Amino acid sequence: MNTELKMALDLLEKEKDISREVILDAIESSLVAACKAHFGKDSAGHERENFRAEVDRETYDFHVYEELTVVEEVESEETEISLVDAKMIDSGYEVGDVVSREVQSKDFGRITTQNARNVILQKIREEERRVLYDQYYAKEKDIVTGVVQRRMGKNISVNIGRVDAILNENEMVKGENLRPTERIKVYILEVRETTRGPRILVSRTHPELVKRLFEAEVTEVRDGVVEIRSIAREAGSRTKIAVWSNDPNVDAVGACVGLNGSRVNSVVNELRGEKIDIINWNENPALMIENALSPARVVVVLADPEDKTAKVVVPDYQLSLAIGKEGQNARLAARLTGYKIDIKSESQANAIEGFYEGFYDDDDEEEYDEYAEYDENYGEDYGEDYGEDDVAPEMDDIEEQE
């Protein structure tokens, strides 16, 4: 038994996850290539194609053969053998049969042997790159834990296991200072196959990063009991997510928040203090927009599902809260719902003639009440705003701040 070859194959299979069958095929191919290089072309000037190599899958011993066709009269000694000579090997041979004659590979020259070795090493490198590509391609659109390595210009190299990924400048959170050896979660954007191995692009700003973090922290989300229907994110500042429960006995917002905010705070810590609003998803666009604008109190929502536009009226003292700092709250609510939202205070809305027209019939107050209701008991149908050390804000506290 060729124990050295067996040990080498065991090591490759264990450390690099390379199939031994692939390597054995490469060895056979390299031996055939070595024969062609060593013996040269036939008498007609053609490259010889009558070599065959075999590696025993149990003993790992290898043999190389040249295959000769049995003929009455030999015209090419490189590819043919006479019937007389064939019968000296085995009396059963007839014209047209193929005789396999073993070639002594130990007679190969140094250069031929080196070429065979290079063929095997090249196959090993190709297979290693393929294995790495397949491994990380399966993780595309998922999150992994990485270790910050070094800066490469404006980009950062992040080790995610067996390869280094690239965190581009536009995929970094502004103001986030990543130091070498620091462990971070990254979202795999794309895995490209190249001649030097897989090229992996990762992100810290993608909205799906937040979704994957909740899947890791919240069992109900991971099992599909609670769905994250929509996400709007401004990385490093604030994220809004809309959740829905497929089980009436499970509170979607409560499941994501966790006991004393433990679950959501784990996500916030990973995102370095980024604020997260968790709201209930609603099929009714008016109620959905109302929830999305939390923590602001909404008086009325007039939504047009066809044009994807909505008019929102809030109390005068709630206007700045509804719009948010530099318009962030309104901007995120618009992304979350897919509606273009026009926010007015009560006094502004009343001053605009015809502001309420075209969205509901004044004579059908019951229909309107179902379409856009005002919840006097704020908090029950609204999401909460959580940060690293935040608790759910009470409406009275918000009013005092205003």
Contacts in CASP RR format, 6 or more apart in sequence:
PFRMAT RR
TARGET T0000
AUTHOR 0000-0000-0000
METHOD contacts of the structure
MODEL  1
MNTELKMALDLLEKEKDISREVILDAIESSLVAACKAHFGKDSAGHEREN
FRAEVDRETYDFHVYEELTVVEEVESEETEISLVDAKMIDSGYEVGDVVS
REVQSKDFGRITTQNARNVILQKIREEERRVLYDQYYAKEKDIVTGVVQR
RMGKNISVNIGRVDAILNENEMVKGENLRPTERIKVYILEVRETTRGPRI
LVSRTHPELVKRLFEAEVTEVRDGVVEIRSIAREAGSRTKIAVWSNDPNV
DAVGACVGLNGSRVNSVVNELRGEKIDIINWNENPALMIENALSPARVVV
VLADPEDKTAKVVVPDYQLSLAIGKEGQNARLAARLTGYKIDIKSESQAN
AIEGFYEGFYDDDDEEEYDEYAEYDENYGEDYGEDYGEDDVAPEMDDIEE
QE
1 59 0 8 1.000
1 60 0 8 1.000
1 61 0 8 1.000
2 59 0 8 1.000
2 60 0 8 1.000
2 61 0 8 1.000
2 62 0 8 1.000
3 60 0 8 1.000
5 60 0 8 1.000
6 60 0 8 1.000
9 20 0 8 1.000
9 23 0 8 1.000
9 24 0 8 1.000
9 60 0 8 1.000
10 20 0 8 1.000
12 18 0 8 1.000
12 20 0 8 1.000
12 23 0 8 1.000
12 124 0 8 1.000
13 19 0 8 1.000
13 20 0 8 1.000
16 124 0 8 1.000
16 128 0 8 1.000
16 131 0 8 1.000
17 131 0 8 1.000
17 135 0 8 1.000
18 124 0 8 1.000
18 127 0 8 1.000
18 128 0 8 1.000
18 131 0 8 1.000
19 127 0 8 1.000
22 123 0 8 1.000
22 127 0 8 1.000
23 120 0 8 1.000
23 123 0 8 1.000
23 124 0 8 1.000
23 127 0 8 1.000
24 55 0 8 1.000
24 57 0 8 1.000
26 119 0 8 1.000
26 120 0 8 1.000
26 123 0 8 1.000
26 124 0 8 1.000
27 53 0 8 1.000
27 55 0 8 1.000
27 62 0 8 1.000
27 120 0 8 1.000
28 53 0 8 1.000
28 54 0 8 1.000
28 55 0 8 1.000
28 62 0 8 1.000
29 53 0 8 1.000
29 119 0 8 1.000
29 123 0 8 1.000
30 115 0 8 1.000
30 116 0 8 1.000
30 117 0 8 1.000
30 119 0 8 1.000
30 120 0 8 1.000
30 123 0 8 1.000
31 51 0 8 1.000
31 53 0 8 1.000
31 62 0 8 1.000
31 64 0 8 1.000
31 105 0 8 1.000
31 116 0 8 1.000
32 51 0 8 1.000
32 52 0 8 1.000
32 53 0 8 1.000
32 64 0 8 1.000
33 115 0 8 1.000
33 116 0 8 1.000
33 119 0 8 1.000
34 105 0 8 1.000
34 108 0 8 1.000
34 112 0 8 1.000
34 113 0 8 1.000
34 115 0 8 1.000
34 116 0 8 1.000
35 48 0 8 1.000
35 51 0 8 1.000
35 53 0 8 1.000
35 64 0 8 1.000
35 66 0 8 1.000
35 103 0 8 1.000
35 105 0 8 1.000
36 47 0 8 1.000
36 48 0 8 1.000
36 51 0 8 1.000
37 111 0 8 1.000
37 112 0 8 1.000
37 115 0 8 1.000
38 107 0 8 1.000
38 108 0 8 1.000
38 109 0 8 1.000
38 112 0 8 1.000
39 48 0 8 1.000
39 66 0 8 1.000
39 78 0 8 1.000
40 47 0 8 1.000
40 48 0 8 1.000
41 47 0 8 1.000
41 48 0 8 1.000
42 48 0 8 1.000
42 76 0 8 1.000
42 78 0 8 1.000
42 79 0 8 1.000
43 76 0 8 1.000
43 77 0 8 1.000
43 78 0 8 1.000
44 76 0 8 1.000
48 66 0 8 1.000
48 78 0 8 1.000
48 79 0 8 1.000
50 66 0 8 1.000
50 67 0 8 1.000
50 68 0 8 1.000
50 78 0 8 1.000
50 79 0 8 1.000
51 64 0 8 1.000
51 65 0 8 1.000
51 66 0 8 1.000
51 67 0 8 1.000
51 103 0 8 1.000
52 64 0 8 1.000
52 65 0 8 1.000
52 66 0 8 1.000
52 67 0 8 1.000
52 100 0 8 1.000
53 62 0 8 1.000
53 63 0 8 1.000
53 64 0 8 1.000
53 65 0 8 1.000
54 62 0 8 1.000
54 63 0 8 1.000
54 64 0 8 1.000
54 65 0 8 1.000
55 61 0 8 1.000
55 62 0 8 1.000
56 62 0 8 1.000
62 105 0 8 1.000
63 102 0 8 1.000
64 102 0 8 1.000
64 103 0 8 1.000
64 105 0 8 1.000
65 100 0 8 1.000
65 101 0 8 1.000
65 102 0 8 1.000
65 103 0 8 1.000
66 100 0 8 1.000
66 101 0 8 1.000
66 103 0 8 1.000
67 98 0 8 1.000
67 99 0 8 1.000
67 100 0 8 1.000
67 101 0 8 1.000
68 79 0 8 1.000
68 80 0 8 1.000
68 81 0 8 1.000
68 86 0 8 1.000
68 98 0 8 1.000
68 99 0 8 1.000
68 101 0 8 1.000
69 79 0 8 1.000
69 80 0 8 1.000
69 81 0 8 1.000
69 96 0 8 1.000
69 97 0 8 1.000
69 98 0 8 1.000
69 99 0 8 1.000
70 80 0 8 1.000
70 81 0 8 1.000
70 82 0 8 1.000
70 83 0 8 1.000
70 86 0 8 1.000
70 93 0 8 1.000
70 94 0 8 1.000
70 95 0 8 1.000
70 96 0 8 1.000
70 97 0 8 1.000
70 98 0 8 1.000
70 99 0 8 1.000
71 80 0 8 1.000
71 81 0 8 1.000
71 82 0 8 1.000
71 83 0 8 1.000
71 95 0 8 1.000
71 96 0 8 1.000
72 82 0 8 1.000
72 83 0 8 1.000
72 95 0 8 1.000
73 82 0 8 1.000
74 80 0 8 1.000
74 81 0 8 1.000
74 82 0 8 1.000
81 99 0 8 1.000
81 101 0 8 1.000
83 93 0 8 1.000
83 94 0 8 1.000
83 95 0 8 1.000
86 93 0 8 1.000
86 97 0 8 1.000
86 99 0 8 1.000
87 93 0 8 1.000
89 99 0 8 1.000
89 101 0 8 1.000
90 99 0 8 1.000
93 99 0 8 1.000
108 116 0 8 1.000
129 193 0 8 1.000
129 196 0 8 1.000
129 197 0 8 1.000
129 198 0 8 1.000
132 162 0 8 1.000
132 163 0 8 1.000
132 197 0 8 1.000
132 198 0 8 1.000
133 191 0 8 1.000
133 193 0 8 1.000
133 197 0 8 1.000
133 198 0 8 1.000
135 162 0 8 1.000
136 160 0 8 1.000
136 163 0 8 1.000
136 188 0 8 1.000
136 191 0 8 1.000
136 198 0 8 1.000
136 200 0 8 1.000
137 191 0 8 1.000
137 198 0 8 1.000
139 188 0 8 1.000
139 191 0 8 1.000
140 188 0 8 1.000
140 189 0 8 1.000
140 190 0 8 1.000
140 191 0 8 1.000
141 187 0 8 1.000
141 188 0 8 1.000
141 208 0 8 1.000
142 187 0 8 1.000
142 188 0 8 1.000
142 212 0 8 1.000
143 185 0 8 1.000
143 186 0 8 1.000
143 187 0 8 1.000
143 188 0 8 1.000
143 209 0 8 1.000
143 212 0 8 1.000
143 213 0 8 1.000
143 216 0 8 1.000
144 160 0 8 1.000
144 161 0 8 1.000
144 185 0 8 1.000
144 186 0 8 1.000
144 188 0 8 1.000
144 202 0 8 1.000
145 160 0 8 1.000
145 183 0 8 1.000
145 184 0 8 1.000
145 185 0 8 1.000
145 186 0 8 1.000
146 158 0 8 1.000
146 159 0 8 1.000
146 160 0 8 1.000
146 161 0 8 1.000
146 165 0 8 1.000
146 183 0 8 1.000
146 184 0 8 1.000
146 185 0 8 1.000
146 186 0 8 1.000
147 158 0 8 1.000
147 159 0 8 1.000
147 181 0 8 1.000
147 182 0 8 1.000
147 183 0 8 1.000
147 184 0 8 1.000
148 156 0 8 1.000
148 157 0 8 1.000
148 158 0 8 1.000
148 178 0 8 1.000
148 179 0 8 1.000
148 180 0 8 1.000
148 181 0 8 1.000
148 182 0 8 1.000
148 183 0 8 1.000
148 184 0 8 1.000
149 156 0 8 1.000
149 157 0 8 1.000
149 158 0 8 1.000
149 159 0 8 1.000
149 164 0 8 1.000
149 180 0 8 1.000
150 156 0 8 1.000
150 157 0 8 1.000
150 180 0 8 1.000
151 157 0 8 1.000
152 166 0 8 1.000
154 168 0 8 1.000
154 169 0 8 1.000
155 166 0 8 1.000
155 167 0 8 1.000
155 168 0 8 1.000
155 169 0 8 1.000
156 166 0 8 1.000
156 167 0 8 1.000
156 172 0 8 1.000
156 178 0 8 1.000
157 164 0 8 1.000
157 165 0 8 1.000
157 166 0 8 1.000
157 167 0 8 1.000
158 164 0 8 1.000
158 165 0 8 1.000
158 166 0 8 1.000
158 167 0 8 1.000
158 184 0 8 1.000
158 186 0 8 1.000
158 202 0 8 1.000
159 165 0 8 1.000
160 186 0 8 1.000
160 188 0 8 1.000
160 200 0 8 1.000
160 202 0 8 1.000
163 197 0 8 1.000
163 198 0 8 1.000
163 200 0 8 1.000
164 200 0 8 1.000
165 186 0 8 1.000
165 188 0 8 1.000
165 200 0 8 1.000
165 201 0 8 1.000
165 202 0 8 1.000
166 199 0 8 1.000
166 200 0 8 1.000
166 201 0 8 1.000
166 202 0 8 1.000
167 178 0 8 1.000
167 186 0 8 1.000
167 202 0 8 1.000
167 203 0 8 1.000
167 204 0 8 1.000
168 201 0 8 1.000
170 205 0 8 1.000
171 189 0 8 1.000
171 201 0 8 1.000
171 202 0 8 1.000
171 203 0 8 1.000
171 204 0 8 1.000
171 205 0 8 1.000
171 206 0 8 1.000
172 178 0 8 1.000
172 204 0 8 1.000
172 205 0 8 1.000
173 204 0 8 1.000
173 205 0 8 1.000
173 235 0 8 1.000
173 236 0 8 1.000
173 271 0 8 1.000
173 272 0 8 1.000
173 274 0 8 1.000
174 235 0 8 1.000
174 236 0 8 1.000
175 236 0 8 1.000
176 204 0 8 1.000
176 236 0 8 1.000
176 272 0 8 1.000
178 184 0 8 1.000
184 204 0 8 1.000
185 209 0 8 1.000
185 213 0 8 1.000
185 270 0 8 1.000
186 202 0 8 1.000
186 203 0 8 1.000
186 204 0 8 1.000
186 209 0 8 1.000
187 202 0 8 1.000
187 203 0 8 1.000
187 204 0 8 1.000
187 206 0 8 1.000
187 208 0 8 1.000
187 209 0 8 1.000
187 212 0 8 1.000
188 200 0 8 1.000
188 201 0 8 1.000
188 202 0 8 1.000
189 201 0 8 1.000
189 202 0 8 1.000
189 203 0 8 1.000
189 206 0 8 1.000
190 200 0 8 1.000
190 201 0 8 1.000
191 198 0 8 1.000
191 199 0 8 1.000
191 200 0 8 1.000
191 201 0 8 1.000
192 198 0 8 1.000
192 199 0 8 1.000
192 200 0 8 1.000
192 201 0 8 1.000
193 199 0 8 1.000
203 209 0 8 1.000
204 235 0 8 1.000
205 233 0 8 1.000
205 235 0 8 1.000
205 236 0 8 1.000
207 231 0 8 1.000
207 232 0 8 1.000
207 233 0 8 1.000
207 239 0 8 1.000
208 231 0 8 1.000
210 231 0 8 1.000
210 233 0 8 1.000
210 239 0 8 1.000
210 241 0 8 1.000
210 267 0 8 1.000
210 271 0 8 1.000
210 276 0 8 1.000
211 228 0 8 1.000
211 231 0 8 1.000
211 241 0 8 1.000
213 266 0 8 1.000
213 267 0 8 1.000
213 270 0 8 1.000
213 271 0 8 1.000
214 221 0 8 1.000
214 228 0 8 1.000
214 241 0 8 1.000
214 256 0 8 1.000
214 263 0 8 1.000
214 267 0 8 1.000
215 221 0 8 1.000
215 222 0 8 1.000
216 222 0 8 1.000
217 263 0 8 1.000
217 264 0 8 1.000
217 266 0 8 1.000
217 267 0 8 1.000
218 226 0 8 1.000
218 255 0 8 1.000
218 256 0 8 1.000
218 258 0 8 1.000
218 263 0 8 1.000
220 226 0 8 1.000
220 245 0 8 1.000
220 250 0 8 1.000
220 252 0 8 1.000
220 255 0 8 1.000
220 256 0 8 1.000
221 227 0 8 1.000
221 228 0 8 1.000
221 243 0 8 1.000
221 255 0 8 1.000
221 256 0 8 1.000
224 246 0 8 1.000
225 245 0 8 1.000
225 246 0 8 1.000
225 247 0 8 1.000
225 250 0 8 1.000
225 255 0 8 1.000
226 243 0 8 1.000
226 244 0 8 1.000
226 245 0 8 1.000
226 246 0 8 1.000
226 250 0 8 1.000
226 252 0 8 1.000
226 255 0 8 1.000
226 256 0 8 1.000
227 243 0 8 1.000
227 244 0 8 1.000
227 245 0 8 1.000
227 246 0 8 1.000
227 252 0 8 1.000
227 281 0 8 1.000
228 241 0 8 1.000
228 242 0 8 1.000
228 243 0 8 1.000
229 242 0 8 1.000
229 243 0 8 1.000
229 244 0 8 1.000
229 281 0 8 1.000
230 241 0 8 1.000
230 242 0 8 1.000
230 281 0 8 1.000
230 336 0 8 1.000
230 337 0 8 1.000
231 239 0 8 1.000
231 240 0 8 1.000
231 241 0 8 1.000
231 242 0 8 1.000
231 336 0 8 1.000
232 239 0 8 1.000
232 240 0 8 1.000
232 241 0 8 1.000
232 332 0 8 1.000
232 333 0 8 1.000
232 335 0 8 1.000
232 336 0 8 1.000
233 239 0 8 1.000
233 240 0 8 1.000
233 332 0 8 1.000
234 328 0 8 1.000
234 331 0 8 1.000
234 332 0 8 1.000
235 274 0 8 1.000
236 271 0 8 1.000
236 272 0 8 1.000
236 273 0 8 1.000
236 274 0 8 1.000
237 274 0 8 1.000
237 275 0 8 1.000
237 328 0 8 1.000
238 274 0 8 1.000
238 275 0 8 1.000
238 276 0 8 1.000
238 277 0 8 1.000
238 328 0 8 1.000
238 329 0 8 1.000
238 332 0 8 1.000
239 271 0 8 1.000
239 274 0 8 1.000
239 275 0 8 1.000
239 276 0 8 1.000
239 277 0 8 1.000
239 332 0 8 1.000
240 276 0 8 1.000
240 277 0 8 1.000
240 279 0 8 1.000
240 292 0 8 1.000
240 332 0 8 1.000
240 333 0 8 1.000
240 335 0 8 1.000
240 336 0 8 1.000
241 256 0 8 1.000
241 276 0 8 1.000
241 277 0 8 1.000
241 278 0 8 1.000
241 279 0 8 1.000
241 336 0 8 1.000
242 279 0 8 1.000
242 280 0 8 1.000
242 281 0 8 1.000
242 288 0 8 1.000
242 291 0 8 1.000
242 292 0 8 1.000
242 336 0 8 1.000
243 252 0 8 1.000
243 253 0 8 1.000
243 255 0 8 1.000
243 256 0 8 1.000
243 278 0 8 1.000
243 279 0 8 1.000
243 280 0 8 1.000
243 281 0 8 1.000
244 252 0 8 1.000
244 280 0 8 1.000
244 281 0 8 1.000
245 251 0 8 1.000
245 252 0 8 1.000
245 255 0 8 1.000
252 280 0 8 1.000
252 281 0 8 1.000
253 278 0 8 1.000
253 279 0 8 1.000
253 280 0 8 1.000
253 383 0 8 1.000
253 384 0 8 1.000
254 278 0 8 1.000
255 263 0 8 1.000
256 263 0 8 1.000
256 264 0 8 1.000
256 278 0 8 1.000
257 263 0 8 1.000
257 264 0 8 1.000
257 278 0 8 1.000
257 384 0 8 1.000
257 386 0 8 1.000
257 392 0 8 1.000
258 264 0 8 1.000
261 386 0 8 1.000
261 391 0 8 1.000
264 276 0 8 1.000
264 278 0 8 1.000
264 386 0 8 1.000
264 387 0 8 1.000
265 386 0 8 1.000
265 387 0 8 1.000
265 388 0 8 1.000
267 276 0 8 1.000
268 274 0 8 1.000
268 275 0 8 1.000
268 276 0 8 1.000
268 386 0 8 1.000
268 387 0 8 1.000
268 388 0 8 1.000
269 388 0 8 1.000
273 387 0 8 1.000
273 388 0 8 1.000
274 387 0 8 1.000
275 385 0 8 1.000
275 386 0 8 1.000
275 387 0 8 1.000
275 390 0 8 1.000
276 385 0 8 1.000
276 386 0 8 1.000
276 387 0 8 1.000
277 294 0 8 1.000
277 295 0 8 1.000
277 332 0 8 1.000
277 383 0 8 1.000
277 384 0 8 1.000
277 385 0 8 1.000
277 386 0 8 1.000
278 383 0 8 1.000
278 384 0 8 1.000
278 386 0 8 1.000
279 291 0 8 1.000
279 292 0 8 1.000
279 294 0 8 1.000
279 336 0 8 1.000
279 382 0 8 1.000
279 383 0 8 1.000
280 291 0 8 1.000
280 381 0 8 1.000
280 382 0 8 1.000
280 383 0 8 1.000
281 288 0 8 1.000
281 291 0 8 1.000
282 288 0 8 1.000
282 291 0 8 1.000
284 371 0 8 1.000
285 303 0 8 1.000
285 305 0 8 1.000
285 310 0 8 1.000
285 337 0 8 1.000
285 339 0 8 1.000
286 301 0 8 1.000
286 302 0 8 1.000
286 303 0 8 1.000
286 310 0 8 1.000
286 371 0 8 1.000
286 372 0 8 1.000
286 373 0 8 1.000
287 301 0 8 1.000
287 372 0 8 1.000
287 373 0 8 1.000
287 381 0 8 1.000
288 337 0 8 1.000
289 298 0 8 1.000
289 301 0 8 1.000
289 303 0 8 1.000
289 310 0 8 1.000
289 312 0 8 1.000
289 333 0 8 1.000
289 337 0 8 1.000
289 339 0 8 1.000
289 341 0 8 1.000
290 298 0 8 1.000
290 301 0 8 1.000
290 312 0 8 1.000
290 372 0 8 1.000
290 375 0 8 1.000
290 381 0 8 1.000
290 382 0 8 1.000
291 381 0 8 1.000
291 382 0 8 1.000
291 383 0 8 1.000
292 332 0 8 1.000
292 333 0 8 1.000
292 336 0 8 1.000
292 337 0 8 1.000
293 312 0 8 1.000
293 314 0 8 1.000
293 322 0 8 1.000
293 329 0 8 1.000
293 330 0 8 1.000
293 333 0 8 1.000
293 341 0 8 1.000
293 343 0 8 1.000
294 379 0 8 1.000
294 382 0 8 1.000
294 383 0 8 1.000
294 384 0 8 1.000
294 385 0 8 1.000
295 321 0 8 1.000
295 382 0 8 1.000
295 384 0 8 1.000
295 385 0 8 1.000
295 393 0 8 1.000
295 395 0 8 1.000
295 398 0 8 1.000
296 314 0 8 1.000
296 318 0 8 1.000
296 321 0 8 1.000
296 322 0 8 1.000
296 329 0 8 1.000
297 314 0 8 1.000
297 315 0 8 1.000
297 318 0 8 1.000
297 378 0 8 1.000
297 395 0 8 1.000
298 312 0 8 1.000
298 313 0 8 1.000
298 314 0 8 1.000
298 322 0 8 1.000
298 374 0 8 1.000
299 313 0 8 1.000
299 314 0 8 1.000
299 315 0 8 1.000
299 346 0 8 1.000
299 374 0 8 1.000
300 312 0 8 1.000
300 313 0 8 1.000
300 372 0 8 1.000
300 374 0 8 1.000
301 310 0 8 1.000
301 311 0 8 1.000
301 312 0 8 1.000
301 313 0 8 1.000
301 372 0 8 1.000
302 310 0 8 1.000
302 311 0 8 1.000
302 312 0 8 1.000
302 313 0 8 1.000
302 356 0 8 1.000
302 359 0 8 1.000
302 360 0 8 1.000
302 372 0 8 1.000
303 309 0 8 1.000
303 310 0 8 1.000
303 311 0 8 1.000
303 339 0 8 1.000
303 359 0 8 1.000
303 371 0 8 1.000
303 372 0 8 1.000
304 310 0 8 1.000
304 359 0 8 1.000
308 338 0 8 1.000
308 339 0 8 1.000
308 340 0 8 1.000
309 339 0 8 1.000
309 340 0 8 1.000
309 341 0 8 1.000
309 342 0 8 1.000
310 337 0 8 1.000
310 339 0 8 1.000
310 340 0 8 1.000
310 341 0 8 1.000
310 342 0 8 1.000
311 342 0 8 1.000
311 344 0 8 1.000
311 349 0 8 1.000
311 355 0 8 1.000
311 356 0 8 1.000
311 359 0 8 1.000
312 322 0 8 1.000
312 341 0 8 1.000
312 342 0 8 1.000
312 343 0 8 1.000
312 344 0 8 1.000
313 344 0 8 1.000
313 345 0 8 1.000
313 346 0 8 1.000
313 349 0 8 1.000
314 321 0 8 1.000
314 322 0 8 1.000
314 343 0 8 1.000
314 344 0 8 1.000
314 345 0 8 1.000
314 346 0 8 1.000
315 345 0 8 1.000
315 346 0 8 1.000
316 345 0 8 1.000
316 346 0 8 1.000
316 347 0 8 1.000
317 399 0 8 1.000
317 402 0 8 1.000
318 345 0 8 1.000
318 402 0 8 1.000
319 343 0 8 1.000
319 344 0 8 1.000
319 345 0 8 1.000
320 402 0 8 1.000
321 329 0 8 1.000
321 398 0 8 1.000
321 402 0 8 1.000
322 329 0 8 1.000
322 330 0 8 1.000
322 343 0 8 1.000
323 329 0 8 1.000
323 330 0 8 1.000
323 343 0 8 1.000
324 330 0 8 1.000
330 341 0 8 1.000
330 343 0 8 1.000
333 341 0 8 1.000
334 340 0 8 1.000
334 341 0 8 1.000
344 352 0 8 1.000
344 355 0 8 1.000
349 355 0 8 1.000
349 356 0 8 1.000
356 362 0 8 1.000
360 367 0 8 1.000
360 368 0 8 1.000
360 371 0 8 1.000
360 372 0 8 1.000
361 367 0 8 1.000
361 368 0 8 1.000
375 381 0 8 1.000
375 382 0 8 1.000
378 395 0 8 1.000
379 395 0 8 1.000
384 392 0 8 1.000
384 393 0 8 1.000
385 392 0 8 1.000
385 393 0 8 1.000
386 392 0 8 1.000
END
